[in-house]
């Protein structure tokens, strides 16, 4: 009977296959003849298996962890091994630079186009429609320059004032107590509106109603110097006029009143606009808002614009649209009643006499 | 099983790093997709995949390893099962995770894996309690197969007999620790 320690040593050697055959047989015999030893051997064997298993598994786990770390670490193992085409490599390297350069180029191109007024030109050329208000900035600048020379005052505020828009156009009386109609595009963005009659008197006016869809604006003369006129000599024709109708207009393409004559050339306006006529009549910037009158002294429309690049294509808003627009004005908000004359006092008169009567009712609209 | 799968299985059995790497390369994206699609994060996918590889290792280590399906299907099934269990334990919502791949039952393997895990954690605890230098002596003798003479030199014992005594005491203590915690 050997002691436990010796037995374990023997067992280790036995299990490791370190015994030669005679020792082996002797050890096996000993175990067979000794059940306690056999059991001890079995336990020892199982225990060592477990121990070994544990060690193997621990080793495997640590290998696995290393592999996993290497796999999950981005771009070290993967990128090193992969060969990238030169183009891709270059792109990766200069990607940011090229994107920045591209965006700078795009911004530069479009801002240059914008600054040089390219888009405005496009807009102008694509519409072909030109509103006939007269830009008086050039005149005003000259006057201001003269004033500056004379007074030798260099005031910042005056300079600011110079940059404001200054337009001229035409307007005419629709109701003798001071209601005047003109185009919306004339008074748009206006700080103040003044009306000047043929005698040269200047009167202050307020915009009381705008109708951007029909390009119409109603003004009311709020100046105390204004004395109500007699009823308008002209009336407004609600029905459509016929093609070839002989028409004329009075307006202010310059500071003096100007007469223009022509005929109605189409029942529709720019781009088939049914609320306007096409006229063949010489009009210029400043004629906007002028009345279009037929031979019997009826207002059939209001000059609003002309088509650029086409000869003799002027446009006038139909009187029907004007009347509709007038009826849309909330009457409660008016200072005095707006009355439309129904009795024509021009019919049968000679053209020159008609004009004499009418011109009192036509104003030069000055917009600041 | 295909030749490629057999090769992979052998590689796993001996803990071949290259094989493990290709295992990640071939199958991890699929598992990542499955986990991400079902409320998981990349970190969780990594853990799930690692555990699945260990399940596979345990199964291989039990001997007479056989698969009725492709290795890919097996790994996917294990990962899916593990992920469903994790979602369930955290009471997180999951959508249908079945439709992506073919799935085979892996419950038995997972049960065995858990059993092994418990067994080995007992061994781990016992070894932890055993402490140094006993742990290293045992490891060197039984796992690294160093001779008593080498151990004697390594630990600076005056004689091989001394080392033998020490080793015997360590072994007895480890056995006591291991069997007492059962």
Interface residues (C-beta under 8 A of the other chain):
Chain A: X5 X8 X9 X16 X47 X48 X50 X51 X52 X53 X54 X55 X56 X57 X59 X60 X61 X63 X64 X65 X66 X67 X68 X70 X71 X72
Chain B: X15 X17 X20 X21 X24 X25 X28 X46 X49 X50 X53 X54 X57 X58 X61 X116 X119 X120 X123 X124 X127 X138 X139 X142 X143 X145 X164 X165 X168 X171 X175 X178
